[in-house]
Amino acid sequence: MKYSKDIGINWHLRMRQHIEVLKQELETTTIKLKMAERKIKKYENNNMRTTGNGKDNNVIKLSGRIYTKGD
């Protein structure tokens, strides 16, 4: 933690300034978290639910046969 030289030895003022900086960081982090949660919710709504005709969007379609007997 770096202190301003013009404060001097007033530790109470330094602590209040540090608390203010931490509050600002918390506020920006909270805003970013809310934005990310909204994006995830939007993505899940668009990609995780079934379509109107009852087909699931998350089903992986294989292009070839699956051989169960092995090599």
N, C-alpha and C positions, 0 to 999 in steps of 0.2 A: 504494500500500500504506500503510495507516494503522497507526501503532504506538501501543501503550498507553503512557501517560505514566509509569506506575509502573515500567517496565522500565529507563528511563534510557538509558545509552549501551552497554548490553550487546547488541552486535550478534549475537552467537552465539545468545542466547536468542530474539531477534526472528526470526532465520532459522529456528530450530527451530519456533517458533510458526507461521510462514508455511508451512513444509513440512507441518506437521500439518493446517493448513487445506486445503492443496492435496490432501493424501491423502484427506481427508474428501470433498472435491468429486469426486475421481476415483472414490471408492467409490460415491457416489450416482449419478454418471454411468454407471458400469459396470452398476449395478443397473437403471437406466432403459433402457439399451441392451439388456440381456438380456430385459427385459419386452417391448420393442418387437420384438425378433427373434422371440420366441415368438408374439406377435400376428400378425406377418407370416406366419410359418410356418403358423399355424392358418388364416389367411385363404386362403393359397395352397392348403392341403389341401382346404378346403371349396369353393373357387370355381374352381380351375384344372384339376382332374382331370375325367376323363370320368365320367359317371354309370354305374350298373350296367347300363343297357340299351345302352351303347355310344355314346350321344349326347354331344357335347361341350357343356359348359356355357357356353363362351365364344363361341359362334357368335352373331353378330348377325343377327337375322331382319329382313329388310326388309319393309315393309308394302305396297309397290307394285312395279310393274314398273320395270325398268331399261331405258331406251331407249339403244341403242348408236349410232344414226345421228346423234344430235345435234339441234339446233334447226333 
